[in-house]
Amino acid sequence: MALAVVPPGPGHAEQSKHLAQQAAAVLRAGGVLVVLTHHQLHDQQLVDPTGAVVTAAQDEDLLYLQHVVALLAPLKELTRSTRPAPDGAPSVHSRVHLDLLVFAQPRQPEPDTHPAARTEGAQR
């Protein structure tokens, strides 16, 4: 099993692609990859790397098994998704959960044919 974190922000798509390539190359058949991520505001834009992680993993033929939502707030507080900002500025989006994405390697990767494995083998 492998556990990784993909934070939101610039470059999360490339980071997701690299992670998926490495995981596909090193996980044995039946191996599991768990990716922890969350959304965040960057330059007044809500950035959520979940889609990029799923796409990258599926592009590497990893099976998307589960999306687990881990709550960071008590259930009674989940009805409020925003909190007031100081000085009358627009309200701020509150993060109330993390996303855990679970993938499996359905077959044994072939080290000679997978691009990530060739790169890793050349560095040894």
GUTI-529219 format. One record per residue (C-alpha): residue number from 1; residue in three letters; z, x, y. Coordinates in steps of 0.02 Angstrom, whole numbers, plus 50000, padded with zeros to 5 digits. Layout:
@num: NUM residuo: ALA pz: Z px: X py: Y
...
This chain:
@num: 1 residuo: MET pz: 50000 px: 50000 py: 50000
@num: 2 residuo: ALA pz: 49964 px: 50056 py: 50177
@num: 3 residuo: LEU pz: 50041 px: 49992 py: 50338
@num: 4 residuo: ALA pz: 49958 px: 50019 py: 50507
@num: 5 residuo: VAL pz: 49979 px: 49961 py: 50686
@num: 6 residuo: VAL pz: 49835 px: 49919 py: 50803
@num: 7 residuo: PRO pz: 49900 px: 49894 py: 50979
@num: 8 residuo: PRO pz: 49800 px: 49791 py: 51103
@num: 9 residuo: GLY pz: 49710 px: 49883 py: 51239
@num: 10 residuo: PRO pz: 49554 px: 49983 py: 51274
@num: 11 residuo: GLY pz: 49479 px: 50054 py: 51116
@num: 12 residuo: HIS pz: 49559 px: 49935 py: 50993
@num: 13 residuo: ALA pz: 49390 px: 49892 py: 50917
@num: 14 residuo: GLU pz: 49350 px: 50075 py: 50880
@num: 15 residuo: GLN pz: 49527 px: 50103 py: 50816
@num: 16 residuo: SER pz: 49508 px: 49952 py: 50701
@num: 17 residuo: LYS pz: 49342 px: 50017 py: 50635
@num: 18 residuo: HIS pz: 49414 px: 50190 py: 50600
@num: 19 residuo: LEU pz: 49567 px: 50116 py: 50515
@num: 20 residuo: ALA pz: 49462 px: 50003 py: 50404
@num: 21 residuo: GLN pz: 49348 px: 50147 py: 50352
@num: 22 residuo: GLN pz: 49496 px: 50258 py: 50307
@num: 23 residuo: ALA pz: 49585 px: 50119 py: 50212
@num: 24 residuo: ALA pz: 49429 px: 50073 py: 50114
@num: 25 residuo: ALA pz: 49407 px: 50255 py: 50066
@num: 26 residuo: VAL pz: 49584 px: 50290 py: 50007
@num: 27 residuo: LEU pz: 49652 px: 50127 py: 49937
@num: 28 residuo: ARG pz: 49637 px: 50110 py: 49749
@num: 29 residuo: ALA pz: 49575 px: 49949 py: 49670
@num: 30 residuo: GLY pz: 49708 px: 49817 py: 49704
@num: 31 residuo: GLY pz: 49782 px: 49919 py: 49846
@num: 32 residuo: VAL pz: 49845 px: 49826 py: 49999
@num: 33 residuo: LEU pz: 49826 px: 49861 py: 50184
@num: 34 residuo: VAL pz: 49944 px: 49774 py: 50306
@num: 35 residuo: VAL pz: 49902 px: 49785 py: 50490
@num: 36 residuo: LEU pz: 50028 px: 49738 py: 50624
@num: 37 residuo: THR pz: 49960 px: 49687 py: 50794
@num: 38 residuo: HIS pz: 49994 px: 49576 py: 50943
@num: 39 residuo: HIS pz: 49912 px: 49516 py: 51103
@num: 40 residuo: GLN pz: 49947 px: 49584 py: 51276
@num: 41 residuo: LEU pz: 49888 px: 49565 py: 51456
@num: 42 residuo: HIS pz: 49778 px: 49707 py: 51521
@num: 43 residuo: ASP pz: 49707 px: 49691 py: 51697
@num: 44 residuo: GLN pz: 49744 px: 49504 py: 51699
@num: 45 residuo: GLN pz: 49649 px: 49481 py: 51534
@num: 46 residuo: LEU pz: 49731 px: 49429 py: 51372
@num: 47 residuo: VAL pz: 49682 px: 49558 py: 51240
@num: 48 residuo: ASP pz: 49704 px: 49516 py: 51056
@num: 49 residuo: PRO pz: 49640 px: 49643 py: 50928
@num: 50 residuo: THR pz: 49659 px: 49524 py: 50780
@num: 51 residuo: GLY pz: 49474 px: 49479 py: 50772
@num: 52 residuo: ALA pz: 49418 px: 49660 py: 50784
@num: 53 residuo: VAL pz: 49536 px: 49710 py: 50642
@num: 54 residuo: VAL pz: 49475 px: 49570 py: 50528
@num: 55 residuo: THR pz: 49292 px: 49605 py: 50565
@num: 56 residuo: ALA pz: 49310 px: 49793 py: 50537
@num: 57 residuo: ALA pz: 49403 px: 49769 py: 50372
@num: 58 residuo: GLN pz: 49276 px: 49643 py: 50308
@num: 59 residuo: ASP pz: 49134 px: 49759 py: 50359
@num: 60 residuo: GLU pz: 49213 px: 49886 py: 50240
@num: 61 residuo: ASP pz: 49221 px: 49756 py: 50100
@num: 62 residuo: LEU pz: 49409 px: 49736 py: 50107
@num: 63 residuo: LEU pz: 49467 px: 49561 py: 50060
@num: 64 residuo: TYR pz: 49557 px: 49465 py: 50197
@num: 65 residuo: LEU pz: 49704 px: 49389 py: 50104
@num: 66 residuo: GLN pz: 49830 px: 49326 py: 50231
@num: 67 residuo: HIS pz: 49874 px: 49309 py: 50414
@num: 68 residuo: VAL pz: 50063 px: 49304 py: 50434
@num: 69 residuo: VAL pz: 50140 px: 49257 py: 50601
@num: 70 residuo: ALA pz: 50309 px: 49338 py: 50633
@num: 71 residuo: LEU pz: 50406 px: 49244 py: 50766
@num: 72 residuo: LEU pz: 50497 px: 49343 py: 50900
@num: 73 residuo: ALA pz: 50584 px: 49194 py: 50978
@num: 74 residuo: PRO pz: 50690 px: 49053 py: 50911
@num: 75 residuo: LEU pz: 50592 px: 48897 py: 50866
@num: 76 residuo: LYS pz: 50671 px: 48797 py: 51007
@num: 77 residuo: GLU pz: 50595 px: 48917 py: 51134
@num: 78 residuo: LEU pz: 50417 px: 48908 py: 51067
@num: 79 residuo: THR pz: 50373 px: 48757 py: 51172
@num: 80 residuo: ARG pz: 50368 px: 48868 py: 51327
@num: 81 residuo: SER pz: 50219 px: 48985 py: 51319
@num: 82 residuo: THR pz: 50234 px: 49046 py: 51498
@num: 83 residuo: ARG pz: 50376 px: 49100 py: 51610
@num: 84 residuo: PRO pz: 50380 px: 49095 py: 51799
@num: 85 residuo: ALA pz: 50332 px: 49256 py: 51887
@num: 86 residuo: PRO pz: 50431 px: 49319 py: 52037
@num: 87 residuo: ASP pz: 50373 px: 49283 py: 52215
@num: 88 residuo: GLY pz: 50265 px: 49134 py: 52171
@num: 89 residuo: ALA pz: 50136 px: 49237 py: 52076
@num: 90 residuo: PRO pz: 50046 px: 49154 py: 51930
@num: 91 residuo: SER pz: 50151 px: 49127 py: 51775
@num: 92 residuo: VAL pz: 50158 px: 49264 py: 51644
@num: 93 residuo: HIS pz: 50107 px: 49236 py: 51463
@num: 94 residuo: SER pz: 50255 px: 49267 py: 51348
@num: 95 residuo: ARG pz: 50232 px: 49355 py: 51182
@num: 96 residuo: VAL pz: 50323 px: 49252 py: 51050
@num: 97 residuo: HIS pz: 50246 px: 49320 py: 50891
@num: 98 residuo: LEU pz: 50169 px: 49469 py: 50803
@num: 99 residuo: ASP pz: 50022 px: 49457 py: 50684
@num: 100 residuo: LEU pz: 50025 px: 49536 py: 50511
@num: 101 residuo: LEU pz: 49854 px: 49544 py: 50431
@num: 102 residuo: VAL pz: 49845 px: 49577 py: 50244
@num: 103 residuo: PHE pz: 49691 px: 49648 py: 50157
@num: 104 residuo: ALA pz: 49656 px: 49707 py: 49979
@num: 105 residuo: GLN pz: 49538 px: 49834 py: 49906
@num: 106 residuo: PRO pz: 49444 px: 49736 py: 49771
@num: 107 residuo: ARG pz: 49372 px: 49887 py: 49681
@num: 108 residuo: GLN pz: 49390 px: 50073 py: 49664
@num: 109 residuo: PRO pz: 49300 px: 50159 py: 49809
@num: 110 residuo: GLU pz: 49169 px: 50286 py: 49766
@num: 111 residuo: PRO pz: 49220 px: 50445 py: 49857
@num: 112 residuo: ASP pz: 49045 px: 50518 py: 49857
@num: 113 residuo: THR pz: 48964 px: 50368 py: 49943
@num: 114 residuo: HIS pz: 49090 px: 50306 py: 50071
@num: 115 residuo: PRO pz: 49065 px: 50385 py: 50245
@num: 116 residuo: ALA pz: 49252 px: 50405 py: 50277
@num: 117 residuo: ALA pz: 49277 px: 50491 py: 50110
@num: 118 residuo: ARG pz: 49133 px: 50612 py: 50143
@num: 119 residuo: THR pz: 49210 px: 50659 py: 50311
@num: 120 residuo: GLU pz: 49383 px: 50680 py: 50236
@num: 121 residuo: GLY pz: 49315 px: 50783 py: 50090
@num: 122 residuo: ALA pz: 49221 px: 50898 py: 50208
@num: 123 residuo: GLN pz: 49381 px: 50933 py: 50306
@num: 124 residuo: ARG pz: 49477 px: 50992 py: 50152
